Amino acid sequence: MLRTITLGSCVSVQGTFEKQLDNGKILVRVGKLLFEGYPVERKAA
């Protein structure tokens, strides 16, 4: 499943969901790289 995270105030990354962390952040994978950040809230259609 694709998820989008924020790494800062202006930087976001979209990748494959890997893991939910205890501090509220999630890990997403982009190729061989893992990124940790806060998930972007989903909007209702």
Stockholm file with secondary structure:
# STOCKHOLM 1.0

chainA/1-45         MLRTITLGSCVSVQGTFEKQLDNGKILVRVGKLLFEGYPVERKAA
#=GR chainA/1-45 SS CEEEEESSSSCEEEEEEEEECTTSCEEEEETTEEEEEEECCCCCC
#=GC SS_cons        CEEEEESSSSCEEEEEEEEECTTSCEEEEETTEEEEEEECCCCCC
//
